[in-house]
Amino acid sequence: MEMESELELEKTNSFLKKPRRPITIKFEDVMYKIKARKGGNGNRQNILKKVSGIVKPGEMLALLGPSGSGKTTLITALGSRELSGRLSGSITYNNKPFNSSVKRNIGFVTQHDVHYPNLTVSETLRYTALLRLPDTLSRKEKMAMVDEVIESLGLVICRDSVVGGVHVRGVSGGERKRVSIGQELLVNPSLLFLDEPTSGLDSTTAQRIVSMLRDMARNGRTVLMTIHQPSTGIFYMFDKVMLLADGKQIYFGKGSDAMTYFKSIGYAPTMAMNPSDFMLDLANGVSSDESQSTASPDTIKNSLFSAFKTTNRPVLLMEMEEVGGGISDAMSIDGSKTYAQCDEGYGWCTSWWQQFVTLLHRDQKQRKHEIFSFLDILQKSFVTLLAGILWMGSKNNIADQSGLIIFIVSFWAFTQIGLAVLTFPLERDMLEKERSSSMYRLSSYFVAKTLGDIYLDLLLPTVCFTVVYWMAGLRPTAASYFETLSVILLTALVAQGFGLAIGSFVSDMKQATVTGNMLMLFKLLLSGYYLKSVPTLMQWLKYLSFLYHGYKLTMIAQFSMRTHLNPYEESLLEITRGGPIISVAVLLIMLVGSRLLAYLGLMKIGVPKK
């Protein structure tokens, strides 16, 4: 049960009172088009149709409209988040186009909460602070800001509870939403966008959150949000309201003037009602006015569009023109240089090393629950003991032990690629969210992710291989053991690299899994174990198989010193001819190349389209 009644959102803490830079956002004739799904003739569907507005520091704007009206699309465009369609029109921030300085002064709370489920509330906010707050602040100062946000949002009672998700039970939906808001409040944004921030909250908590956001706006911030059917009390907290229908504007102006405006154009409720309910009825083409009772929804909406164009829009354009020349792009209101390295676009707020260490620690804390899960350990232990028992009597039998070798090499390669292909599809939403906020460099994320996976993913294979190695009676020398282990781990890392590359380009988990399985089957068939004679024109393909090179190197490590072989054993060891150098080099090239390919695939994620 949520403890919304214990929230103390009215308590505003010191750092939340200090806006970093006043930002006025203006947008004029914004249009957004996407390719129509049907027809295939290149036609485009208009989602936004010449939408205009202005929001100044100290103001809070609510975007209202029915589902499909374009609210989320508009706020996404204004926040310069990634959109797949064609955006046109003018969007400026202090009369300047979007740039890196503006980007780091923006907070954006998405409609869907994206968090690591195994991290606690305090850990989630702590890692955000370490990644997004500048190095000019000490760690102690950053943690104090985390504590302030937790207290302000009423998260004290659940600060040590895991956030949770689809498959992990954690905090409630309302608390999870407040964690999302807290992540953005930590950076003390001058321009704050929120997509349905009150979704899933009761009316009292929703009103307190909006009240807190209004107080933040009063201190010099610019706040824009989409909201669905706010209560009357919440509605009148908004300085400005925009009403959309079918991607067009019906109203833009003060919330307190909305009902007067609609009455002036012939639309007035027959009884007292929530202004937002009345406006949403109009946006759906429903009017309670008796004179409009027989009109169709399209007729009503067209009448409202026409009235906006002739009556409301001229007033809006006049305000935009009056404000245009008086916008200041000064530094922080309080004169603080704390965020100078971020605000002036000199570089990132934190160093590459700070980002790397924080991301590595976060990844290990999140993934240790996955890697060392009881079922996973049980499965690997069962396979290990079964393999050890089945091959226990295979000592000195090259035919049997070669079968064990290909099994070990391919099993761990299959395991690693199966996990790796899902890594980036599962984290795609998180990566897009954090990169869109300029939280870290892609290189620091990728290196941390790669090294974190290596450390965690190779511990279990090492333990299991060691057990099988001595149970099955493989070559009992330290040199052979370490050589074989090194090859198996190297082959597994190569397979992991190809899995990461597939996952970076194929976002659908099912398609990524199928692609990874097809690749592994291709590599396995060319490994040299199942087929000794390959057609001449296809012999070169085996060199593309990391399983071929892994199998070859393990066979060399185990049987290179064997003598007195029969013809069948000689045929099995034919793969060891040519020495290990080329195969080692090929595996190392694949190890690096596959990860470079994965990095290239990630570069497009979370980057706004210009």
C-alpha positions in Angstrom: 0.0 0.0 0.0 1.3 3.4 -1.0 1.9 6.0 1.7 0.9 9.0 -0.4 -0.8 10.6 2.6 2.7 11.0 4.2 4.1 12.9 1.3 5.6 16.2 2.1 5.9 17.6 -1.4 5.2 21.1 -0.1 8.6 21.2 1.5 11.0 22.7 -1.0 14.7 22.1 -0.4 17.5 24.5 -1.0 19.0 23.2 -4.2 15.5 22.9 -5.8 15.0 26.6 -5.3 17.9 27.6 -7.5 17.2 27.4 -11.3 20.3 27.0 -13.4 19.3 29.2 -16.4 15.9 30.8 -17.4 14.7 29.3 -20.7 11.8 30.6 -22.8 10.6 28.0 -25.3 8.8 29.1 -28.4 7.4 26.9 -31.1 5.7 28.1 -34.3 3.9 26.1 -37.0 5.3 22.8 -35.8 4.3 20.0 -38.1 5.1 16.3 -37.8 4.5 13.7 -40.5 4.9 10.0 -40.6 4.7 7.6 -43.5 1.2 6.2 -43.9 1.0 2.5 -43.1 -1.4 1.7 -45.9 -1.0 2.3 -49.6 2.7 2.2 -49.9 2.7 5.1 -52.3 4.9 7.4 -50.1 2.0 9.4 -48.6 2.5 10.8 -45.2 0.1 11.2 -42.3 0.0 14.5 -40.4 0.3 14.0 -36.7 0.8 17.7 -35.7 -0.6 20.5 -37.9 0.9 24.0 -37.4 1.0 24.0 -33.6 2.3 27.2 -32.0 3.0 28.4 -28.4 5.3 30.0 -25.9 6.1 29.2 -22.3 8.3 31.5 -20.3 10.3 30.9 -17.1 7.9 30.9 -14.1 5.1 29.3 -16.2 3.7 25.8 -16.2 1.9 24.6 -19.4 -0.5 21.7 -19.5 -1.1 19.9 -22.8 -4.6 18.5 -22.9 -6.4 16.4 -25.5 -7.9 13.0 -26.2 -5.8 9.9 -27.0 -4.2 10.3 -30.4 -4.4 14.1 -30.4 -0.6 14.5 -30.6 0.2 15.5 -27.0 3.0 13.0 -26.5 4.4 13.7 -30.0 4.5 17.4 -29.4 6.2 17.2 -26.0 8.7 14.7 -27.5 9.4 17.1 -30.3 9.8 20.1 -27.9 12.2 18.1 -25.8 14.2 17.2 -29.0 13.8 13.5 -28.3 14.1 11.0 -31.1 11.3 10.9 -33.6 11.1 8.6 -36.6 9.0 11.0 -38.8 9.5 14.3 -40.5 9.5 17.4 -38.2 9.2 20.9 -39.5 8.5 24.4 -38.1 10.4 26.5 -35.6 11.4 25.5 -32.1 13.7 27.8 -30.2 15.1 28.0 -26.7 15.9 31.6 -25.7 15.6 32.4 -29.5 18.3 29.8 -30.3 18.0 26.4 -31.8 18.5 23.3 -29.7 22.1 22.6 -28.7 24.2 20.7 -26.2 23.9 23.5 -23.6 20.1 23.5 -23.8 20.1 19.7 -23.7 21.9 19.5 -20.4 19.4 22.0 -18.9 16.4 19.9 -19.8 14.7 17.3 -17.7 12.4 14.8 -19.4 10.1 12.4 -17.6 8.7 9.8 -20.0 5.3 8.3 -19.8 6.6 4.8 -19.2 9.0 4.4 -16.3 12.3 2.8 -17.3 14.4 1.6 -14.4 16.7 -1.3 -13.5 14.4 -3.6 -11.6 17.0 -5.0 -9.2 18.3 -1.6 -7.9 16.7 0.0 -4.9 15.2 3.5 -5.0 18.2 5.1 -3.3 20.6 3.3 -5.6 18.7 4.4 -8.7 18.9 8.0 -7.7 22.5 7.7 -6.4 23.8 6.4 -9.7 21.8 9.1 -11.6 23.5 11.8 -9.4 27.0 10.3 -9.9 26.4 10.3 -13.7 24.6 13.6 -14.3 25.8 16.0 -11.6 29.1 17.8 -12.4 32.4 16.9 -11.0 32.6 20.3 -9.3 30.2 18.8 -6.7 31.7 16.5 -4.2 30.3 13.0 -3.7 29.0 14.1 -0.3 27.1 17.0 -1.9 25.6 14.8 -4.5 24.4 12.3 -1.9 22.9 15.1 0.1 21.0 16.2 -3.0 19.7 12.6 -3.4 18.5 12.6 0.1 16.7 15.9 -0.5 14.9 14.6 -3.5 13.9 11.4 -1.7 12.4 13.4 1.1 10.7 15.9 -1.2 9.0 13.1 -3.2 8.0 11.1 -0.1 10.2 8.2 -1.0 11.8 7.8 2.4 9.7 4.8 3.4 10.7 2.8 0.3 14.2 4.1 -0.3 15.8 0.7 0.4 13.2 -1.3 -1.6 14.0 -2.5 -5.1 12.3 -0.5 -7.9 11.0 -3.7 -9.6 9.5 -4.3 -13.0 7.6 -6.8 -15.0 9.3 -9.9 -13.6 10.6 -8.4 -10.3 8.3 -7.3 -7.5 9.1 -3.9 -6.2 7.7 -0.5 -5.3 4.2 0.5 -6.4 3.5 2.2 -9.7 3.0 5.6 -8.1 6.3 5.3 -6.2 8.1 4.2 -9.4 6.7 7.3 -11.2 8.1 9.5 -8.4 11.5 7.9 -8.8 11.4 8.9 -12.5 10.6 12.5 -11.6 13.3 12.4 -8.9 15.9 11.4 -11.5 15.2 14.6 -13.5 14.9 16.8 -10.4 18.4 15.8 -9.4 19.9 17.8 -12.3 18.0 20.9 -11.3 16.6 21.5 -14.8 15.6 24.9 -16.1 13.2 23.4 -18.6 11.2 20.4 -17.4 9.0 18.1 -19.6 6.7 15.5 -18.1 4.6 13.1 -20.1 1.6 12.0 -17.9 3.4 12.6 -14.5 0.3 11.8 -12.5 -0.5 8.6 -14.2 -1.3 5.8 -11.7 -1.5 8.2 -8.7 -4.5 9.0 -6.6 -6.0 12.5 -6.8 -4.4 13.8 -3.5 -0.9 12.7 -4.5 -1.4 13.9 -8.0 -2.4 17.4 -6.7 0.7 17.5 -4.4 3.1 16.6 -7.2 1.6 19.2 -9.6 1.7 21.7 -6.7 5.4 21.0 -6.2 6.0 21.4 -9.9 4.2 24.7 -9.9 6.4 25.9 -7.0 9.4 24.9 -9.1 8.1 26.9 -12.0 7.6 29.9 -9.7 11.3 29.8 -8.9 12.2 30.5 -12.5 11.8 27.2 -14.3 9.8 26.4 -17.4 7.5 23.4 -17.0 5.5 21.6 -19.7 3.5 18.5 -19.2 0.9 16.3 -20.8 -1.9 15.3 -18.4 -5.1 13.3 -18.8 -8.3 14.7 -17.2 -6.8 16.7 -14.3 -9.1 17.5 -11.4 -10.5 21.0 -11.1 -8.0 21.9 -8.4 -5.1 20.8 -10.6 -6.5 22.4 -13.7 -6.4 25.9 -12.1 -2.7 25.4 -11.0 -1.6 25.6 -14.7 -0.5 29.0 -15.9 -1.3 28.0 -19.5 -3.3 25.3 -21.1 -3.1 24.0 -24.7 -6.0 21.9 -26.0 -5.3 19.6 -29.0 -7.6 17.6 -31.3 -6.5 15.6 -34.3 -3.1 17.3 -34.1 -4.6 20.8 -34.3 -4.9 23.5 -31.7 -8.3 24.4 -30.2 -7.1 26.6 -27.4 -3.9 28.2 -26.1 -3.9 30.6 -23.1 -4.4 30.9 -19.4 -6.2 28.1 -17.7 -8.3 30.6 -15.8 -9.5 32.2 -19.1 -10.4 28.9 -20.9 -14.0 28.7 -20.0 -14.6 32.4 -20.8 -13.0 31.9 -24.2 -15.2 28.9 -25.1 -18.3 30.8 -23.9 -17.4 33.7 -26.1 -17.3 31.5 -29.2 -20.6 29.9 -28.4 -19.6 26.8 -26.4 -20.7 26.9 -22.7 -21.6 24.0 -20.4 -25.2 23.7 -19.4 -24.1 22.9 -15.8 -21.1 23.4 -13.6 -18.4 20.9 -14.5 -14.7 20.2 -14.4 -13.1 22.5 -17.1 -10.8 19.7 -18.3 -13.8 17.4 -18.8 -15.6 20.0 -20.7 -12.6 20.8 -22.9 -12.0 17.1 -23.6 -15.6 16.7 -24.7 -15.1 19.6 -27.1 -11.9 18.0 -28.4 -13.9 14.9 -29.1 -16.6 16.9 -31.0 -19.1 16.6 -28.2 -21.0 19.7 -27.0 -23.6 20.1 -24.2 -24.8 23.3 -25.7 -28.4 22.9 -27.0 -27.7 25.0 -30.1 -25.0 22.5 -31.0 -26.8 19.3 -30.0 -27.6 18.2 -33.6 -24.1 19.1 -35.0 -21.7 16.2 -35.9 -18.4 15.8 -34.1 -16.5 16.9 -37.2 -18.6 20.0 -37.6 -18.0 21.0 -33.9 -14.3 20.4 -34.2 -14.0 22.4 -37.5 -15.9 25.2 -35.8 -13.4 25.2 -32.9 -10.4 25.1 -35.3 -11.8 28.0 -37.2 -12.4 30.0 -34.0 -8.9 29.4 -32.8 -7.4 30.6 -36.0 -9.4 33.8 -36.1 -9.7 34.6 -32.4 -7.1 32.8 -30.2 -4.1 32.5 -32.5 -3.6 36.2 -33.2 -3.4 36.8 -29.4 -0.8 34.0 -29.1 1.3 35.4 -32.0 1.2 38.8 -30.5 2.6 37.4 -27.2 5.3 35.6 -29.0 6.3 38.7 -30.9 6.4 40.8 -27.7 8.5 38.4 -25.8 10.8 37.7 -28.8 13.3 40.5 -28.3 13.5 40.4 -24.5 14.8 37.0 -23.9 18.0 36.7 -21.9 20.4 33.8 -22.2 22.3 34.7 -19.0 23.9 32.1 -16.9 22.4 30.8 -13.7 20.1 33.2 -11.9 22.0 32.8 -8.7 25.3 33.4 -10.5 26.7 29.9 -9.5 29.4 28.4 -11.7 28.7 24.9 -10.4 27.2 23.8 -13.7 29.4 25.9 -16.0 31.2 23.0 -17.7 27.8 21.5 -18.5 25.8 24.7 -19.4 28.4 26.2 -21.7 28.9 23.1 -23.7 32.6 22.8 -22.9 32.2 19.1 -22.4 30.5 16.5 -20.3 29.5 17.1 -16.7 31.5 14.1 -15.6 34.8 12.6 -16.7 35.0 9.5 -18.8 36.5 7.6 -15.9 33.8 8.7 -13.5 31.1 7.5 -16.0 32.9 4.2 -16.6 33.4 3.4 -12.9 29.8 4.3 -12.0 28.3 2.3 -15.0 30.5 -0.7 -14.2 29.4 -0.7 -10.6 25.8 -0.3 -11.5 25.9 -3.0 -14.1 27.5 -5.5 -11.7 25.0 -4.8 -9.0 22.1 -5.1 -11.4 23.3 -8.3 -13.2 24.6 -10.3 -10.3 21.0 -11.3 -9.6 20.7 -12.6 -13.2 24.1 -14.3 -13.5 24.0 -16.0 -10.2 20.4 -17.0 -10.1 19.5 -20.3 -8.5 18.0 -21.8 -11.6 21.0 -20.8 -13.8 23.5 -22.3 -11.4 21.3 -25.5 -11.1 21.2 -25.9 -14.8 24.9 -25.4 -15.4 25.7 -27.7 -12.4 23.5 -30.4 -13.9 25.1 -30.2 -17.3 28.6 -30.2 -15.8 28.0 -33.3 -13.6 26.3 -35.1 -16.5 29.2 -34.4 -18.9 31.7 -35.4 -16.3 30.0 -38.7 -15.6 29.4 -39.5 -19.3 33.1 -38.9 -20.2 34.6 -40.2 -17.0 36.0 -43.3 -18.7 37.2 -41.6 -21.9 40.8 -41.1 -20.8 43.3 -41.8 -23.7 40.3 -42.2 -26.1 40.8 -39.4 -28.7 37.5 -40.1 -30.4 35.5 -39.7 -27.2 37.5 -36.8 -25.9 37.2 -34.9 -29.1 33.5 -35.2 -28.8 33.7 -33.7 -25.2 35.9 -30.9 -26.5 33.4 -29.8 -29.2 30.6 -30.1 -26.7 32.3 -27.8 -24.2 33.4 -25.3 -26.8 30.0 -25.1 -28.5 28.0 -25.3 -25.2 29.6 -22.2 -23.7 29.5 -20.4 -27.0 25.8 -21.1 -27.4 25.3 -20.0 -23.8 27.1 -16.7 -24.2 25.6 -15.7 -27.6 22.1 -16.6 -26.2 22.6 -14.2 -23.4 24.4 -11.5 -25.4 21.8 -11.2 -28.2 19.3 -10.0 -25.5 21.5 -7.6 -23.7 20.9 -4.5 -25.8 17.3 -5.2 -26.8 16.5 -5.5 -23.1 18.4 -2.3 -22.3 17.4 -0.4 -25.4 14.8 1.8 -23.6 17.2 2.5 -20.8 20.0 3.4 -23.2 17.7 5.6 -25.3 16.4 7.4 -22.2 19.9 8.0 -20.7 21.6 9.0 -23.9 18.8 11.4 -24.8 19.6 13.1 -21.5 23.4 13.2 -22.2 23.9 11.2 -19.1 27.2 9.6 -20.3 29.3 8.9 -23.3 28.4 5.9 -25.4 32.1 4.7 -25.1 32.0 4.7 -21.3 28.8 2.7 -21.3 30.0 0.2 -23.8 33.3 -0.5 -22.2 31.7 -0.8 -18.8 29.1 -3.1 -20.2 31.7 -5.2 -22.0 34.0 -5.5 -19.0 31.2 -6.1 -16.6 29.9 -8.9 -18.7 33.3 -10.5 -19.0 33.9 -10.6 -15.3 30.4 -12.0 -14.5 29.9 -14.3 -17.5 33.2 -16.1 -17.4 33.3 -17.1 -13.7 30.7 -19.8 -13.9 32.2 -21.4 -17.1 35.6 -21.5 -15.5 34.3 -23.4 -12.4 32.2 -25.8 -14.5 35.0 -26.5 -17.0 37.5 -27.2 -14.2 35.1 -29.8 -12.7 34.6 -31.5 -16.1 38.3 -31.3 -17.1 39.5 -33.5 -14.2 36.4 -35.8 -14.1 36.8 -36.6 -17.8 40.5 -37.3 -17.5 41.7 -34.8 -20.1 45.5 -34.2 -20.3 46.6 -33.9 -16.7 49.1 -31.0 -17.0 48.8 -27.5 -15.8 49.9 -26.1 -19.2 47.2 -28.1 -21.1 44.6 -27.1 -18.6 45.2 -23.4 -18.8 45.7 -23.5 -22.5 42.3 -25.3 -23.0 40.6 -23.0 -20.5 41.9 -19.9 -22.2 40.7 -21.1 -25.6 37.3 -22.0 -24.4 36.9 -18.6 -22.6 38.2 -16.7 -25.7 35.8 -18.6 -28.0 32.9 -17.8 -25.6 33.9 -14.1 -25.6 33.9 -14.1 -29.4 30.5 -15.6 -29.4 29.4 -13.0 -26.9 30.7 -10.3 -29.2 28.7 -11.5 -32.1 25.7 -11.7 -29.9 26.2 -8.1 -28.8 26.5 -7.0 -32.4 23.3 -8.8 -33.4 21.4 -7.3 -30.5 22.7 -3.8 -31.3 21.2 -3.9 -34.8 18.1 -6.1 -34.2 15.9 -4.6 -31.5 13.2 -7.2 -31.5 14.2 -9.9 -29.0 12.6 -12.8 -30.9 14.3 -11.8 -34.2 17.6 -11.3 -32.4 17.4 -14.8 -30.8 16.6 -16.5 -34.1 19.5 -14.7 -35.8 21.9 -15.7 -33.1 20.8 -19.4 -33.3 21.2 -19.4 -37.1 24.7 -17.9 -36.7 25.7 -20.6 -34.2 24.4 -23.4 -36.3 26.3 -22.1 -39.3 29.5 -21.9 -37.2 28.9 -25.3 -35.7 28.5 -27.0 -39.1 31.8 -25.4 -40.2 33.7 -26.3 -36.9 35.4 -29.3 -38.5 34.0 -31.9 -36.2 30.9 -33.0 -38.0 32.3 -32.8 -41.5 35.8 -33.5 -42.6 35.5 -33.2 -46.3 34.0 -29.8 -47.5 33.5 -28.9 -51.2 36.5 -27.1 -52.5 34.6 -23.9 -53.3 33.3 -23.7 -49.7 36.5 -24.7 -47.8 37.3 -21.0 -47.0 34.1 -20.7 -45.0 35.5 -22.7 -42.1 37.9 -19.9 -41.4 34.9 -17.6 -40.6 33.8 -20.0 -37.8 35.1 -19.2 -34.4 34.0 -22.7 -33.3 36.4 -24.1 -35.9 39.3 -22.1 -34.5 38.3 -22.9 -30.9 38.0 -26.6 -31.6 41.3 -26.6 -33.4 43.2 -24.9 -30.6 41.7 -27.1 -27.9 42.6 -30.2 -29.9 46.2 -28.9 -30.2 46.3 -28.2 -26.4 45.2 -31.8 -25.6 46.7 -34.0 -28.3 49.6 -32.3 -30.0 52.1 -34.6 -28.1 50.3 -37.8 -28.9 52.2 -40.5 -30.9 51.5 -44.0 -32.2 48.1 -43.0 -33.6 45.9 -45.3 -35.7 44.5 -44.0 -39.0 41.2 -42.9 -37.5 42.9 -40.9 -34.8 45.1 -39.3 -37.4 42.0 -38.2 -39.3 40.6 -36.7 -36.1 43.9 -34.8 -35.4 44.2 -33.5 -39.0 42.6 -30.3 -37.9 45.6 -29.6 -35.7 47.9 -29.1 -38.7 49.2 -25.7 -39.4 49.8 -24.7 -35.8 47.9 -22.3 -33.5 49.1 -18.9 -34.4 46.7 -18.1 -37.2 43.7 -19.4 -35.2 44.6 -17.3 -32.2 45.0 -14.2 -34.4 41.7 -14.8 -36.1 39.9 -15.2 -32.7 41.5 -12.0 -31.4 40.4 -10.1 -34.5 36.9 -11.5 -34.2 36.9 -10.5 -30.5 37.7 -6.9 -31.3 35.8 -6.7 -34.6 32.5 -8.0 -33.2 32.5 -5.5 -30.4 33.4 -2.6 -32.8 30.4 -3.7 -34.9 28.2 -3.7 -31.8 29.4 -0.2 -30.9 28.5 1.1 -34.3 25.0 -0.4 -34.0 24.5 1.4 -30.7 25.5 4.8 -32.0 22.1 5.5 -33.5 20.2 4.9 -30.2 19.0 8.0 -28.3 20.3 10.5 -30.8 17.6 13.0 -31.9 17.1 13.2 -35.6 17.8 16.7 -36.9 
